[in-house]
Amino acid sequence: MLEKTTRMNYLFDFYQDLLTPKQQNYMSLYYLDDFSLGEIAEQFEVSRQAVYDNIKRTEAMLEEYEDKLHLYEKFRTRQKMFKKLSSLLEKHIKKEESKEIFDVLKEIQELD
């Protein structure tokens, strides 16, 4: 469950601008703020089933976006490459040079 939640949080981060405001609200409350279906339903004055259906449809949409655009996959690949490169730099370059290169890479990573 934690793995799914983490994945949905990332997908939501990447693709939230493609969702309607209602979908954004439901997903944000459910995944980021950890609201229950009942709490969301009460806040929007709809049934729990309506919230559940909306969240499931939105999850499917996010997965479709990822299947087409691969933003999360590319992000994870870059993260792995960054860690590997950081490790290699620490092993093979003088400390001060390694720190400088590492700082530049970190700045690039933060742009993602």
PyRosetta script that sets phi, psi and omega in degrees:
from pyrosetta import init, pose_from_sequence

init()
pose = pose_from_sequence("MLEKTTRMNYLFDFYQDLLTPKQQNYMSLYYLDDFSLGEIAEQFEVSRQAVYDNIKRTEAMLEEYEDKLHLYEKFRTRQKMFKKLSSLLEKHIKKEESKEIFDVLKEIQELD")
pose.set_psi(1, -40.7)
pose.set_omega(1, 179.9)
pose.set_phi(2, -63.1)
pose.set_psi(2, -39.3)
pose.set_omega(2, 178.8)
pose.set_phi(3, -62.9)
pose.set_psi(3, -41.6)
pose.set_omega(3, 178.6)
pose.set_phi(4, -65.3)
pose.set_psi(4, -42.7)
pose.set_omega(4, 179.6)
pose.set_phi(5, -61.8)
pose.set_psi(5, -44.3)
pose.set_omega(5, 178.6)
pose.set_phi(6, -61.8)
pose.set_psi(6, -45.3)
pose.set_omega(6, 179.6)
pose.set_phi(7, -61.2)
pose.set_psi(7, -46.6)
pose.set_omega(7, -179.5)
pose.set_phi(8, -62.8)
pose.set_psi(8, -38.2)
pose.set_omega(8, 177.7)
pose.set_phi(9, -61.7)
pose.set_psi(9, -43.6)
pose.set_omega(9, 177.5)
pose.set_phi(10, -65.5)
pose.set_psi(10, -47.3)
pose.set_omega(10, 179.6)
pose.set_phi(11, -59.8)
pose.set_psi(11, -40.6)
pose.set_omega(11, 177.6)
pose.set_phi(12, -62.0)
pose.set_psi(12, -43.3)
pose.set_omega(12, 177.9)
pose.set_phi(13, -58.4)
pose.set_psi(13, -44.0)
pose.set_omega(13, -176.8)
pose.set_phi(14, -73.7)
pose.set_psi(14, -37.0)
pose.set_omega(14, -168.7)
pose.set_phi(15, -116.8)
pose.set_psi(15, 8.2)
pose.set_omega(15, -174.0)
pose.set_phi(16, -59.8)
pose.set_psi(16, -29.3)
pose.set_omega(16, 180.0)
pose.set_phi(17, -68.7)
pose.set_psi(17, -14.6)
pose.set_omega(17, 178.3)
pose.set_phi(18, -88.7)
pose.set_psi(18, -4.2)
pose.set_omega(18, -178.2)
pose.set_phi(19, -97.4)
pose.set_psi(19, 159.0)
pose.set_omega(19, 174.4)
pose.set_phi(20, -72.7)
pose.set_psi(20, 160.6)
pose.set_omega(20, 177.2)
pose.set_phi(21, -56.7)
pose.set_psi(21, -38.3)
pose.set_omega(21, 179.1)
pose.set_phi(22, -64.1)
pose.set_psi(22, -45.0)
pose.set_omega(22, 178.0)
pose.set_phi(23, -62.9)
pose.set_psi(23, -41.2)
pose.set_omega(23, 178.3)
pose.set_phi(24, -61.1)
pose.set_psi(24, -44.1)
pose.set_omega(24, -180.0)
pose.set_phi(25, -62.7)
pose.set_psi(25, -49.5)
pose.set_omega(25, -178.8)
pose.set_phi(26, -60.2)
pose.set_psi(26, -47.4)
pose.set_omega(26, -177.7)
pose.set_phi(27, -66.2)
pose.set_psi(27, -40.3)
pose.set_omega(27, 179.3)
pose.set_phi(28, -63.2)
pose.set_psi(28, -47.2)
pose.set_omega(28, 179.9)
pose.set_phi(29, -64.5)
pose.set_psi(29, -42.0)
pose.set_omega(29, -175.4)
pose.set_phi(30, -73.7)
pose.set_psi(30, -48.1)
pose.set_omega(30, -174.2)
pose.set_phi(31, -92.5)
pose.set_psi(31, -38.8)
pose.set_omega(31, -176.5)
pose.set_phi(32, -88.0)
pose.set_psi(32, -40.8)
pose.set_omega(32, -176.7)
pose.set_phi(33, -97.5)
pose.set_psi(33, -3.6)
pose.set_omega(33, 176.0)
pose.set_phi(34, 60.3)
pose.set_psi(34, 36.5)
pose.set_omega(34, 174.4)
pose.set_phi(35, -75.7)
pose.set_psi(35, 150.2)
pose.set_omega(35, 174.4)
pose.set_phi(36, -81.6)
pose.set_psi(36, 165.5)
pose.set_omega(36, 176.5)
pose.set_phi(37, -58.1)
pose.set_psi(37, -41.1)
pose.set_omega(37, 179.9)
pose.set_phi(38, -63.0)
pose.set_psi(38, -41.6)
pose.set_omega(38, 179.1)
pose.set_phi(39, -64.8)
pose.set_psi(39, -40.6)
pose.set_omega(39, 178.3)
pose.set_phi(40, -67.3)
pose.set_psi(40, -43.4)
pose.set_omega(40, 179.6)
pose.set_phi(41, -59.5)
pose.set_psi(41, -42.6)
pose.set_omega(41, 179.7)
pose.set_phi(42, -64.2)
pose.set_psi(42, -42.9)
pose.set_omega(42, -178.1)
pose.set_phi(43, -64.3)
pose.set_psi(43, -36.6)
pose.set_omega(43, -177.2)
pose.set_phi(44, -101.1)
pose.set_psi(44, 2.2)
pose.set_omega(44, 178.5)
pose.set_phi(45, 55.1)
pose.set_psi(45, 49.9)
pose.set_omega(45, 175.1)
pose.set_phi(46, -132.1)
pose.set_psi(46, 174.8)
pose.set_omega(46, 179.7)
pose.set_phi(47, -79.2)
pose.set_psi(47, 158.8)
pose.set_omega(47, 176.0)
pose.set_phi(48, -61.0)
pose.set_psi(48, -36.6)
pose.set_omega(48, -179.8)
pose.set_phi(49, -63.3)
pose.set_psi(49, -38.8)
pose.set_omega(49, 178.5)
pose.set_phi(50, -63.7)
pose.set_psi(50, -41.8)
pose.set_omega(50, 178.0)
pose.set_phi(51, -64.9)
pose.set_psi(51, -46.6)
pose.set_omega(51, 179.8)
pose.set_phi(52, -58.1)
pose.set_psi(52, -48.5)
pose.set_omega(52, -179.7)
pose.set_phi(53, -61.0)
pose.set_psi(53, -42.7)
pose.set_omega(53, 179.9)
pose.set_phi(54, -63.6)
pose.set_psi(54, -44.3)
pose.set_omega(54, -179.9)
pose.set_phi(55, -64.3)
pose.set_psi(55, -43.4)
pose.set_omega(55, 179.5)
pose.set_phi(56, -63.7)
pose.set_psi(56, -42.1)
pose.set_omega(56, 177.4)
pose.set_phi(57, -64.3)
pose.set_psi(57, -40.7)
pose.set_omega(57, -179.6)
pose.set_phi(58, -67.3)
pose.set_psi(58, -40.6)
pose.set_omega(58, 175.7)
pose.set_phi(59, -58.0)
pose.set_psi(59, -44.0)
pose.set_omega(59, 179.5)
pose.set_phi(60, -63.4)
pose.set_psi(60, -39.8)
pose.set_omega(60, 177.7)
pose.set_phi(61, -63.0)
pose.set_psi(61, -44.1)
pose.set_omega(61, 179.5)
pose.set_phi(62, -61.3)
pose.set_psi(62, -40.4)
pose.set_omega(62, 177.9)
pose.set_phi(63, -65.5)
pose.set_psi(63, -37.6)
pose.set_omega(63, 177.0)
pose.set_phi(64, -64.6)
pose.set_psi(64, -42.8)
pose.set_omega(64, 177.5)
pose.set_phi(65, -59.9)
pose.set_psi(65, -43.2)
pose.set_omega(65, -179.6)
pose.set_phi(66, -65.5)
pose.set_psi(66, -40.3)
pose.set_omega(66, 177.9)
pose.set_phi(67, -59.7)
pose.set_psi(67, -32.1)
pose.set_omega(67, -177.8)
pose.set_phi(68, -90.1)
pose.set_psi(68, -37.7)
pose.set_omega(68, -171.8)
pose.set_phi(69, -104.9)
pose.set_psi(69, -26.0)
pose.set_omega(69, 175.5)
pose.set_phi(70, 59.8)
pose.set_psi(70, 29.0)
pose.set_omega(70, -178.6)
pose.set_phi(71, -64.7)
pose.set_psi(71, -41.9)
pose.set_omega(71, -179.8)
pose.set_phi(72, -68.0)
pose.set_psi(72, -42.6)
pose.set_omega(72, 178.8)
pose.set_phi(73, -60.4)
pose.set_psi(73, -45.0)
pose.set_omega(73, 178.9)
pose.set_phi(74, -64.9)
pose.set_psi(74, -38.6)
pose.set_omega(74, 177.4)
pose.set_phi(75, -60.8)
pose.set_psi(75, -47.2)
pose.set_omega(75, -179.9)
pose.set_phi(76, -63.6)
pose.set_psi(76, -39.0)
pose.set_omega(76, 177.7)
pose.set_phi(77, -62.6)
pose.set_psi(77, -44.6)
pose.set_omega(77, 178.1)
pose.set_phi(78, -63.1)
pose.set_psi(78, -39.2)
pose.set_omega(78, 178.8)
pose.set_phi(79, -61.2)
pose.set_psi(79, -45.6)
pose.set_omega(79, 179.4)
pose.set_phi(80, -63.1)
pose.set_psi(80, -43.5)
pose.set_omega(80, 179.0)
pose.set_phi(81, -63.6)
pose.set_psi(81, -40.1)
pose.set_omega(81, 179.3)
pose.set_phi(82, -62.3)
pose.set_psi(82, -45.3)
pose.set_omega(82, 179.8)
pose.set_phi(83, -63.6)
pose.set_psi(83, -43.2)
pose.set_omega(83, -179.7)
pose.set_phi(84, -64.5)
pose.set_psi(84, -45.8)
pose.set_omega(84, 179.4)
pose.set_phi(85, -63.3)
pose.set_psi(85, -41.1)
pose.set_omega(85, 178.0)
pose.set_phi(86, -59.5)
pose.set_psi(86, -44.1)
pose.set_omega(86, 179.5)
pose.set_phi(87, -63.0)
pose.set_psi(87, -44.2)
pose.set_omega(87, 179.0)
pose.set_phi(88, -64.1)
pose.set_psi(88, -40.5)
pose.set_omega(88, 179.4)
pose.set_phi(89, -62.7)
pose.set_psi(89, -42.8)
pose.set_omega(89, -179.3)
pose.set_phi(90, -63.5)
pose.set_psi(90, -31.9)
pose.set_omega(90, -177.7)
pose.set_phi(91, -80.9)
pose.set_psi(91, -31.3)
pose.set_omega(91, -167.0)
pose.set_phi(92, -117.2)
pose.set_psi(92, -3.0)
pose.set_omega(92, -177.5)
pose.set_phi(93, -124.8)
pose.set_psi(93, 149.1)
pose.set_omega(93, 177.1)
pose.set_phi(94, -55.4)
pose.set_psi(94, 149.5)
pose.set_omega(94, -175.3)
pose.set_phi(95, -50.9)
pose.set_psi(95, -49.9)
pose.set_omega(95, -175.9)
pose.set_phi(96, -66.7)
pose.set_psi(96, -38.4)
pose.set_omega(96, 177.0)
pose.set_phi(97, -67.6)
pose.set_psi(97, -41.2)
pose.set_omega(97, 179.1)
pose.set_phi(98, -61.7)
pose.set_psi(98, -43.1)
pose.set_omega(98, -179.9)
pose.set_phi(99, -62.0)
pose.set_psi(99, -43.7)
pose.set_omega(99, -179.1)
pose.set_phi(100, -63.2)
pose.set_psi(100, -47.4)
pose.set_omega(100, 179.2)
pose.set_phi(101, -64.5)
pose.set_psi(101, -42.3)
pose.set_omega(101, 179.6)
pose.set_phi(102, -60.4)
pose.set_psi(102, -42.0)
pose.set_omega(102, 179.6)
pose.set_phi(103, -63.1)
pose.set_psi(103, -41.7)
pose.set_omega(103, 178.1)
pose.set_phi(104, -63.7)
pose.set_psi(104, -44.8)
pose.set_omega(104, 179.1)
pose.set_phi(105, -62.5)
pose.set_psi(105, -39.6)
pose.set_omega(105, 179.3)
pose.set_phi(106, -63.0)
pose.set_psi(106, -40.2)
pose.set_omega(106, 177.2)
pose.set_phi(107, -62.7)
pose.set_psi(107, -42.4)
pose.set_omega(107, 178.4)
pose.set_phi(108, -62.8)
pose.set_psi(108, -43.7)
pose.set_omega(108, 180.0)
pose.set_phi(109, -61.7)
pose.set_psi(109, -38.8)
pose.set_omega(109, -178.1)
pose.set_phi(110, -68.1)
pose.set_psi(110, -20.2)
pose.set_omega(110, 176.4)
pose.set_phi(111, -68.4)
pose.set_psi(111, -23.3)
pose.set_omega(111, 177.9)
pose.set_phi(112, -67.7)
pose.dump_pdb("model.pdb")
